[in-house]
Amino acid sequence: MSDWNDDALAMLFPVAADVPAKVRVDVSKHGPRWLVDGEVLPWTGQAREVRSRVAVRLGPAVTTMLLGHEAQLTADDAKLAVAAAERAWKHGEGEWPSLHVESRIAAVERFAAAVEAKTDEIATLLMWEIGKAWSSSRDEVTRSVEYIRNTVKELQHLRAADLSVQHGSAGSKQHYARTHRRPLGLVLCVAPFNYPVNEFLTTVIPALLMGNVVIAKTPRFGVLANLVLLEAFRDCFPKGVVSLMPGDGRVVIPAVMSSTELDVAGNPSGVVDVLAFIGSEGAANAIMRAHPTPITLHKILGLGAKNPCVVLPDADLDAAATAIVKGGLGFNGQRCTAEKLVYAHRTVFDALVTKISTRVDALEAGMPWQPGVGITPLPEETKLDAMRALIDDAVSKGASVRNTNGGRGAFSIMRPAVVAEVKQGMRLFHEEQFGPIVPVAAFDDVEQVLEWQRHSPFGQQASVWGQAASARALVRKFTRFVARVNVNDVCQRGPDSFGFSAADKSGFGTLSLKEALLSFSRPVLVQAQERAVLDAFLSRP
Ligand code: G3H
């Protein structure tokens, strides 16, 4: 394909005067600032303009919109956050880690109410910063508030279970024990741009609830939406318990990760106890390498994925095609859980590709505030070129774009491409696209699909479409390689009560309402050989 430009798409960008008043952003309200040691500080140092690629037309040109400014913290500023966190943690004996769990819950509930009160403000910024449609932006905030409240309920259940006395015997000896859960220490949270509020709060809040102290790096896209929460964090938690670091991750993250303290023998040990990171494998590796004592670092990682969606000959093709468009192209394909390679049985290949293409062609492109819009601007400056390179590579090796104008774009908006006959040797066969492309490969025998999965570095999820009799063996085999198999359903993280984890290079650890609480804490037993002794020693004066 030679000419990718689409003048009709460029005309979707409004002239500034036509941006509806209710979605406009007041730039003066989003100056550079950050949160450290219990204070929201205005920033006078170097700042970055935060510009939206939900752009406007200025004469014949399309140009970005200024939304606000992001402080560019230095390594020294990041070290201030570390020092504040260390004071708050105080080797696990600071005010927050020592606080009774009910008081921590009360603080988190106040925080949830503060986030809820700012739902529309946060959603408006999300819409501009990452191009997420209004209803999905709002859902991201309401889902996060619900997540916080449900996490509190899970903590109450967990506590009730921990308070019960365990009994065991070893030989003739009886043992009675009670479990307590203790925080791990200083948690560094780094959230991705596709869920900059939700995946920020789903790590920060469980970490706080369990008594940890947190330093959070705000994502490059979605930073202003996070900074709306600065006052709520300051007002709901003690000094130094939460710090928010805007700025260049390559500057501030190594400064935090490389921090050390001396142990009793004078040996340096890393100060960061937990890394909660959602993003790319490369960035995760670089961050972990900066830690001076990796053995002491707990990690919870959500990384890349190439989730296959397998469509068997007896599948309901209409249902599968609808789900593939929803799962593969929701938020323009920028979800780690998206279906990233469709594997269609040769006998249904053409029919499925046609059904997917028809549905993709029906998606409406537009600005994220327009109701019903399914294709919106992409936040990353290089995204269109990256997508075109993937499509060009596949087409040059024999694949074809099957839908109308698939892959054509303007500035930051792109019509999704349904790329058929993707094969070994094409980048789309093995690379995560994380964007608006639906690659479709044909197979004759499920063994070909399994062979692909065996050699895939990724292992997050798979979806299988077909009747039980023909699909069950494949579903069972997939469970050897991935963390979740979706039967006649899309790949997804939710419901949030289900454990969200991954195999291989797709991630490490489990997030979900309950598992996150376990991930950010450690169990400690107090045991005695007599029940009465245990009760006496554990009763509060
Ligand atoms: O980008 C990765 C997200 O964890 C996907 O979450 O399935 O809820 O959209 P989701």
Boltz pocket constraint, residues with backbone or C-beta under 6 A from the ligand:
constraints:
  - pocket:
      binder: B
      contacts: [[A, 194], [A, 195], [A, 334], [A, 335], [A, 336], [A, 337], [A, 491], [A, 492], [A, 493], [A, 494]]
      max_distance: 6.0
